[in-house]
C-alpha cells in the first residue's frame, strides 16, 4: 500500500568508461566506485618531504585535546538513536544506553587513550556511500559530469 502512495522512479542506466551502459545495480555500483576512487585518489610524489611530514603528523598546530569525562560520554550515549541498526560490532544503541557506570568509565579511558595516541580504528576510516538521485533533477548518465 505504501508503494502506491510513493511511487519509485526507476534509476536510469549509467554510461561506463567504455561507453557501454551499466544497467544492473552491481554494474552501477562499480561505475560509481571507480569514479569516486579516481576523484578522491591521493596524488603521490608531488609533496615536499617537509610538507608531507607536517600533513601526516597527528594534531599538527593544535593544543592537546582535552580528555573526556565519564559524564560527557554518558551524556553522548544517552542521545543515541535506538532505532538505528547496529554497525560492524553489532552493538546497538539500546545496549550502549544501558551500560553500567564501570563500563562507561572504562569506555571513557579507552577513548581518552585513543586521543592521546592519535590512534583510530581502521573500521572508523571507511564509509558506505549511497548514491541517491535528487527528485526533480535530470538523471545522471555519466558520473564524471556534475549537474549543479
Biotite code that builds the C-alpha atoms (Angstrom):
import biotite.structure as struc

atoms = struc.array([
    struc.Atom([0.000, 0.000, 0.000], chain_id="A", res_id=1, res_name="UNK", atom_name="CA", element="C"),
    struc.Atom([2.803, 2.404, 0.892], chain_id="A", res_id=2, res_name="UNK", atom_name="CA", element="C"),
    struc.Atom([4.422, 1.793, -2.519], chain_id="A", res_id=3, res_name="UNK", atom_name="CA", element="C"),
    struc.Atom([1.278, 3.038, -4.220], chain_id="A", res_id=4, res_name="UNK", atom_name="CA", element="C"),
    struc.Atom([1.413, 6.316, -2.282], chain_id="A", res_id=5, res_name="UNK", atom_name="CA", element="C"),
    struc.Atom([5.098, 6.953, -3.026], chain_id="A", res_id=6, res_name="UNK", atom_name="CA", element="C"),
    struc.Atom([5.915, 5.540, -6.445], chain_id="A", res_id=7, res_name="UNK", atom_name="CA", element="C"),
    struc.Atom([9.621, 4.967, -7.001], chain_id="A", res_id=8, res_name="UNK", atom_name="CA", element="C"),
    struc.Atom([11.134, 6.443, -10.145], chain_id="A", res_id=9, res_name="UNK", atom_name="CA", element="C"),
    struc.Atom([13.327, 3.913, -11.935], chain_id="A", res_id=10, res_name="UNK", atom_name="CA", element="C"),
    struc.Atom([17.025, 4.698, -11.806], chain_id="A", res_id=11, res_name="UNK", atom_name="CA", element="C"),
    struc.Atom([18.297, 5.133, -15.363], chain_id="A", res_id=12, res_name="UNK", atom_name="CA", element="C"),
    struc.Atom([21.372, 3.316, -16.675], chain_id="A", res_id=13, res_name="UNK", atom_name="CA", element="C"),
    struc.Atom([24.798, 4.907, -16.311], chain_id="A", res_id=14, res_name="UNK", atom_name="CA", element="C"),
    struc.Atom([27.457, 5.125, -19.005], chain_id="A", res_id=15, res_name="UNK", atom_name="CA", element="C"),
    struc.Atom([30.639, 3.136, -18.293], chain_id="A", res_id=16, res_name="UNK", atom_name="CA", element="C"),
    struc.Atom([34.126, 4.283, -19.274], chain_id="A", res_id=17, res_name="UNK", atom_name="CA", element="C"),
    struc.Atom([33.992, 2.104, -22.404], chain_id="A", res_id=18, res_name="UNK", atom_name="CA", element="C"),
    struc.Atom([30.720, 3.850, -23.464], chain_id="A", res_id=19, res_name="UNK", atom_name="CA", element="C"),
    struc.Atom([28.588, 0.795, -22.670], chain_id="A", res_id=20, res_name="UNK", atom_name="CA", element="C"),
    struc.Atom([25.598, 1.140, -20.374], chain_id="A", res_id=21, res_name="UNK", atom_name="CA", element="C"),
    struc.Atom([25.573, -0.148, -16.806], chain_id="A", res_id=22, res_name="UNK", atom_name="CA", element="C"),
    struc.Atom([22.042, -1.366, -16.209], chain_id="A", res_id=23, res_name="UNK", atom_name="CA", element="C"),
    struc.Atom([22.287, -3.701, -13.215], chain_id="A", res_id=24, res_name="UNK", atom_name="CA", element="C"),
    struc.Atom([22.658, -2.399, -9.670], chain_id="A", res_id=25, res_name="UNK", atom_name="CA", element="C"),
    struc.Atom([26.038, -4.118, -9.355], chain_id="A", res_id=26, res_name="UNK", atom_name="CA", element="C"),
    struc.Atom([27.358, -2.559, -12.579], chain_id="A", res_id=27, res_name="UNK", atom_name="CA", element="C"),
    struc.Atom([26.157, 0.907, -11.496], chain_id="A", res_id=28, res_name="UNK", atom_name="CA", element="C"),
    struc.Atom([27.819, 0.488, -8.108], chain_id="A", res_id=29, res_name="UNK", atom_name="CA", element="C"),
    struc.Atom([31.084, -0.492, -9.807], chain_id="A", res_id=30, res_name="UNK", atom_name="CA", element="C"),
    struc.Atom([30.927, 2.564, -12.087], chain_id="A", res_id=31, res_name="UNK", atom_name="CA", element="C"),
    struc.Atom([30.361, 4.882, -9.130], chain_id="A", res_id=32, res_name="UNK", atom_name="CA", element="C"),
    struc.Atom([33.070, 3.142, -7.078], chain_id="A", res_id=33, res_name="UNK", atom_name="CA", element="C"),
    struc.Atom([35.594, 3.523, -9.902], chain_id="A", res_id=34, res_name="UNK", atom_name="CA", element="C"),
    struc.Atom([34.647, 7.163, -10.411], chain_id="A", res_id=35, res_name="UNK", atom_name="CA", element="C"),
    struc.Atom([34.875, 8.013, -6.699], chain_id="A", res_id=36, res_name="UNK", atom_name="CA", element="C"),
    struc.Atom([38.203, 6.175, -6.368], chain_id="A", res_id=37, res_name="UNK", atom_name="CA", element="C"),
    struc.Atom([39.591, 8.228, -9.286], chain_id="A", res_id=38, res_name="UNK", atom_name="CA", element="C"),
    struc.Atom([38.267, 11.521, -7.923], chain_id="A", res_id=39, res_name="UNK", atom_name="CA", element="C"),
    struc.Atom([39.488, 11.007, -4.358], chain_id="A", res_id=40, res_name="UNK", atom_name="CA", element="C"),
    struc.Atom([42.813, 9.318, -5.129], chain_id="A", res_id=41, res_name="UNK", atom_name="CA", element="C"),
    struc.Atom([45.734, 10.808, -3.229], chain_id="A", res_id=42, res_name="UNK", atom_name="CA", element="C"),
    struc.Atom([48.370, 12.043, -5.622], chain_id="A", res_id=43, res_name="UNK", atom_name="CA", element="C"),
    struc.Atom([51.735, 10.504, -4.797], chain_id="A", res_id=44, res_name="UNK", atom_name="CA", element="C"),
    struc.Atom([55.147, 12.122, -5.007], chain_id="A", res_id=45, res_name="UNK", atom_name="CA", element="C"),
    struc.Atom([54.175, 15.740, -5.590], chain_id="A", res_id=46, res_name="UNK", atom_name="CA", element="C"),
    struc.Atom([54.629, 16.974, -1.998], chain_id="A", res_id=47, res_name="UNK", atom_name="CA", element="C"),
    struc.Atom([57.851, 18.207, -0.466], chain_id="A", res_id=48, res_name="UNK", atom_name="CA", element="C"),
    struc.Atom([59.118, 15.938, 2.362], chain_id="A", res_id=49, res_name="UNK", atom_name="CA", element="C"),
    struc.Atom([58.648, 18.685, 4.969], chain_id="A", res_id=50, res_name="UNK", atom_name="CA", element="C"),
    struc.Atom([55.065, 19.279, 3.833], chain_id="A", res_id=51, res_name="UNK", atom_name="CA", element="C"),
    struc.Atom([54.366, 15.540, 3.843], chain_id="A", res_id=52, res_name="UNK", atom_name="CA", element="C"),
    struc.Atom([55.708, 15.214, 7.405], chain_id="A", res_id=53, res_name="UNK", atom_name="CA", element="C"),
    struc.Atom([53.616, 18.185, 8.547], chain_id="A", res_id=54, res_name="UNK", atom_name="CA", element="C"),
    struc.Atom([50.400, 16.880, 6.996], chain_id="A", res_id=55, res_name="UNK", atom_name="CA", element="C"),
    struc.Atom([50.809, 13.351, 8.336], chain_id="A", res_id=56, res_name="UNK", atom_name="CA", element="C"),
    struc.Atom([51.795, 14.468, 11.851], chain_id="A", res_id=57, res_name="UNK", atom_name="CA", element="C"),
    struc.Atom([48.994, 13.883, 14.365], chain_id="A", res_id=58, res_name="UNK", atom_name="CA", element="C"),
    struc.Atom([47.285, 17.015, 15.726], chain_id="A", res_id=59, res_name="UNK", atom_name="CA", element="C"),
    struc.Atom([49.606, 19.467, 13.989], chain_id="A", res_id=60, res_name="UNK", atom_name="CA", element="C"),
    struc.Atom([49.435, 23.078, 15.156], chain_id="A", res_id=61, res_name="UNK", atom_name="CA", element="C"),
    struc.Atom([46.845, 22.335, 17.809], chain_id="A", res_id=62, res_name="UNK", atom_name="CA", element="C"),
    struc.Atom([46.740, 22.224, 21.555], chain_id="A", res_id=63, res_name="UNK", atom_name="CA", element="C"),
    struc.Atom([46.367, 18.836, 23.215], chain_id="A", res_id=64, res_name="UNK", atom_name="CA", element="C"),
    struc.Atom([42.814, 17.609, 23.105], chain_id="A", res_id=65, res_name="UNK", atom_name="CA", element="C"),
    struc.Atom([41.013, 17.857, 26.433], chain_id="A", res_id=66, res_name="UNK", atom_name="CA", element="C"),
    struc.Atom([40.148, 14.443, 27.857], chain_id="A", res_id=67, res_name="UNK", atom_name="CA", element="C"),
    struc.Atom([36.538, 13.293, 28.022], chain_id="A", res_id=68, res_name="UNK", atom_name="CA", element="C"),
    struc.Atom([34.841, 12.811, 31.346], chain_id="A", res_id=69, res_name="UNK", atom_name="CA", element="C"),
    struc.Atom([32.586, 9.820, 32.065], chain_id="A", res_id=70, res_name="UNK", atom_name="CA", element="C"),
    struc.Atom([29.673, 12.246, 32.424], chain_id="A", res_id=71, res_name="UNK", atom_name="CA", element="C"),
    struc.Atom([30.264, 13.597, 28.900], chain_id="A", res_id=72, res_name="UNK", atom_name="CA", element="C"),
    struc.Atom([30.479, 10.079, 27.476], chain_id="A", res_id=73, res_name="UNK", atom_name="CA", element="C"),
    struc.Atom([27.290, 9.038, 29.310], chain_id="A", res_id=74, res_name="UNK", atom_name="CA", element="C"),
    struc.Atom([25.512, 12.171, 28.013], chain_id="A", res_id=75, res_name="UNK", atom_name="CA", element="C"),
    struc.Atom([26.576, 11.342, 24.449], chain_id="A", res_id=76, res_name="UNK", atom_name="CA", element="C"),
    struc.Atom([25.433, 7.732, 24.852], chain_id="A", res_id=77, res_name="UNK", atom_name="CA", element="C"),
    struc.Atom([22.000, 8.803, 26.096], chain_id="A", res_id=78, res_name="UNK", atom_name="CA", element="C"),
    struc.Atom([21.492, 10.864, 22.932], chain_id="A", res_id=79, res_name="UNK", atom_name="CA", element="C"),
    struc.Atom([21.966, 7.833, 20.658], chain_id="A", res_id=80, res_name="UNK", atom_name="CA", element="C"),
    struc.Atom([19.078, 6.858, 18.410], chain_id="A", res_id=81, res_name="UNK", atom_name="CA", element="C"),
    struc.Atom([17.916, 3.384, 19.486], chain_id="A", res_id=82, res_name="UNK", atom_name="CA", element="C"),
    struc.Atom([16.086, 2.784, 16.216], chain_id="A", res_id=83, res_name="UNK", atom_name="CA", element="C"),
    struc.Atom([19.247, 2.721, 14.097], chain_id="A", res_id=84, res_name="UNK", atom_name="CA", element="C"),
    struc.Atom([20.769, -0.572, 13.042], chain_id="A", res_id=85, res_name="UNK", atom_name="CA", element="C"),
    struc.Atom([23.999, -1.709, 14.722], chain_id="A", res_id=86, res_name="UNK", atom_name="CA", element="C"),
    struc.Atom([27.252, -1.451, 12.791], chain_id="A", res_id=87, res_name="UNK", atom_name="CA", element="C"),
    struc.Atom([30.061, -3.978, 12.301], chain_id="A", res_id=88, res_name="UNK", atom_name="CA", element="C"),
    struc.Atom([30.422, -4.653, 16.024], chain_id="A", res_id=89, res_name="UNK", atom_name="CA", element="C"),
    struc.Atom([26.682, -5.472, 16.331], chain_id="A", res_id=90, res_name="UNK", atom_name="CA", element="C"),
    struc.Atom([26.340, -3.248, 19.415], chain_id="A", res_id=91, res_name="UNK", atom_name="CA", element="C"),
    struc.Atom([23.030, -1.410, 19.244], chain_id="A", res_id=92, res_name="UNK", atom_name="CA", element="C"),
    struc.Atom([22.130, 1.967, 20.689], chain_id="A", res_id=93, res_name="UNK", atom_name="CA", element="C"),
    struc.Atom([19.895, 0.285, 23.258], chain_id="A", res_id=94, res_name="UNK", atom_name="CA", element="C"),
    struc.Atom([22.860, -1.675, 24.628], chain_id="A", res_id=95, res_name="UNK", atom_name="CA", element="C"),
    struc.Atom([25.059, 1.428, 24.795], chain_id="A", res_id=96, res_name="UNK", atom_name="CA", element="C"),
    struc.Atom([22.382, 3.398, 26.645], chain_id="A", res_id=97, res_name="UNK", atom_name="CA", element="C"),
    struc.Atom([22.159, 0.691, 29.317], chain_id="A", res_id=98, res_name="UNK", atom_name="CA", element="C"),
    struc.Atom([25.879, 0.371, 30.046], chain_id="A", res_id=99, res_name="UNK", atom_name="CA", element="C"),
    struc.Atom([26.720, 0.273, 33.764], chain_id="A", res_id=100, res_name="UNK", atom_name="CA", element="C"),
    struc.Atom([28.818, 3.064, 35.289], chain_id="A", res_id=101, res_name="UNK", atom_name="CA", element="C"),
    struc.Atom([32.010, 0.947, 35.421], chain_id="A", res_id=102, res_name="UNK", atom_name="CA", element="C"),
    struc.Atom([31.752, 0.177, 31.707], chain_id="A", res_id=103, res_name="UNK", atom_name="CA", element="C"),
    struc.Atom([31.190, 3.852, 30.856], chain_id="A", res_id=104, res_name="UNK", atom_name="CA", element="C"),
    struc.Atom([34.318, 4.746, 32.870], chain_id="A", res_id=105, res_name="UNK", atom_name="CA", element="C"),
    struc.Atom([36.341, 2.049, 31.060], chain_id="A", res_id=106, res_name="UNK", atom_name="CA", element="C"),
    struc.Atom([34.984, 3.224, 27.698], chain_id="A", res_id=107, res_name="UNK", atom_name="CA", element="C"),
    struc.Atom([35.992, 6.800, 28.621], chain_id="A", res_id=108, res_name="UNK", atom_name="CA", element="C"),
    struc.Atom([39.541, 5.626, 29.412], chain_id="A", res_id=109, res_name="UNK", atom_name="CA", element="C"),
    struc.Atom([39.748, 3.840, 26.052], chain_id="A", res_id=110, res_name="UNK", atom_name="CA", element="C"),
    struc.Atom([38.516, 6.942, 24.177], chain_id="A", res_id=111, res_name="UNK", atom_name="CA", element="C"),
    struc.Atom([40.982, 9.197, 26.004], chain_id="A", res_id=112, res_name="UNK", atom_name="CA", element="C"),
    struc.Atom([43.894, 6.836, 25.241], chain_id="A", res_id=113, res_name="UNK", atom_name="CA", element="C"),
    struc.Atom([42.881, 6.824, 21.579], chain_id="A", res_id=114, res_name="UNK", atom_name="CA", element="C"),
    struc.Atom([43.060, 10.626, 21.545], chain_id="A", res_id=115, res_name="UNK", atom_name="CA", element="C"),
    struc.Atom([46.394, 10.657, 23.388], chain_id="A", res_id=116, res_name="UNK", atom_name="CA", element="C"),
    struc.Atom([47.963, 8.151, 20.987], chain_id="A", res_id=117, res_name="UNK", atom_name="CA", element="C"),
    struc.Atom([46.189, 9.580, 17.900], chain_id="A", res_id=118, res_name="UNK", atom_name="CA", element="C"),
    struc.Atom([45.028, 6.065, 17.125], chain_id="A", res_id=119, res_name="UNK", atom_name="CA", element="C"),
    struc.Atom([41.695, 5.446, 15.475], chain_id="A", res_id=120, res_name="UNK", atom_name="CA", element="C"),
    struc.Atom([40.454, 2.003, 14.415], chain_id="A", res_id=121, res_name="UNK", atom_name="CA", element="C"),
    struc.Atom([40.684, 1.246, 10.708], chain_id="A", res_id=122, res_name="UNK", atom_name="CA", element="C"),
    struc.Atom([36.955, 0.488, 10.600], chain_id="A", res_id=123, res_name="UNK", atom_name="CA", element="C"),
    struc.Atom([36.245, 4.137, 11.511], chain_id="A", res_id=124, res_name="UNK", atom_name="CA", element="C"),
    struc.Atom([38.096, 5.247, 8.384], chain_id="A", res_id=125, res_name="UNK", atom_name="CA", element="C"),
    struc.Atom([35.718, 3.550, 5.958], chain_id="A", res_id=126, res_name="UNK", atom_name="CA", element="C"),
    struc.Atom([32.303, 4.752, 4.912], chain_id="A", res_id=127, res_name="UNK", atom_name="CA", element="C"),
    struc.Atom([29.445, 3.424, 2.881], chain_id="A", res_id=128, res_name="UNK", atom_name="CA", element="C"),
    struc.Atom([28.405, 5.906, 0.214], chain_id="A", res_id=129, res_name="UNK", atom_name="CA", element="C"),
    struc.Atom([24.875, 5.578, -1.097], chain_id="A", res_id=130, res_name="UNK", atom_name="CA", element="C"),
    struc.Atom([24.040, 7.466, -4.279], chain_id="A", res_id=131, res_name="UNK", atom_name="CA", element="C"),
    struc.Atom([20.528, 8.909, -4.067], chain_id="A", res_id=132, res_name="UNK", atom_name="CA", element="C"),
    struc.Atom([19.107, 10.605, -7.163], chain_id="A", res_id=133, res_name="UNK", atom_name="CA", element="C"),
    struc.Atom([17.570, 14.003, -6.426], chain_id="A", res_id=134, res_name="UNK", atom_name="CA", element="C"),
    struc.Atom([13.877, 14.328, -7.251], chain_id="A", res_id=135, res_name="UNK", atom_name="CA", element="C"),
    struc.Atom([13.111, 16.794, -9.995], chain_id="A", res_id=136, res_name="UNK", atom_name="CA", element="C"),
    struc.Atom([16.679, 16.759, -11.366], chain_id="A", res_id=137, res_name="UNK", atom_name="CA", element="C"),
    struc.Atom([17.662, 15.183, -14.689], chain_id="A", res_id=138, res_name="UNK", atom_name="CA", element="C"),
    struc.Atom([19.045, 11.666, -14.187], chain_id="A", res_id=139, res_name="UNK", atom_name="CA", element="C"),
    struc.Atom([22.808, 11.275, -14.394], chain_id="A", res_id=140, res_name="UNK", atom_name="CA", element="C"),
    struc.Atom([24.053, 9.062, -17.154], chain_id="A", res_id=141, res_name="UNK", atom_name="CA", element="C"),
    struc.Atom([27.718, 9.914, -16.642], chain_id="A", res_id=142, res_name="UNK", atom_name="CA", element="C"),
    struc.Atom([29.111, 10.064, -13.082], chain_id="A", res_id=143, res_name="UNK", atom_name="CA", element="C"),
    struc.Atom([32.012, 12.315, -14.082], chain_id="A", res_id=144, res_name="UNK", atom_name="CA", element="C"),
    struc.Atom([29.671, 15.120, -15.191], chain_id="A", res_id=145, res_name="UNK", atom_name="CA", element="C"),
    struc.Atom([28.328, 17.256, -12.366], chain_id="A", res_id=146, res_name="UNK", atom_name="CA", element="C"),
    struc.Atom([24.975, 18.966, -12.753], chain_id="A", res_id=147, res_name="UNK", atom_name="CA", element="C"),
    struc.Atom([24.705, 21.990, -10.453], chain_id="A", res_id=148, res_name="UNK", atom_name="CA", element="C"),
])
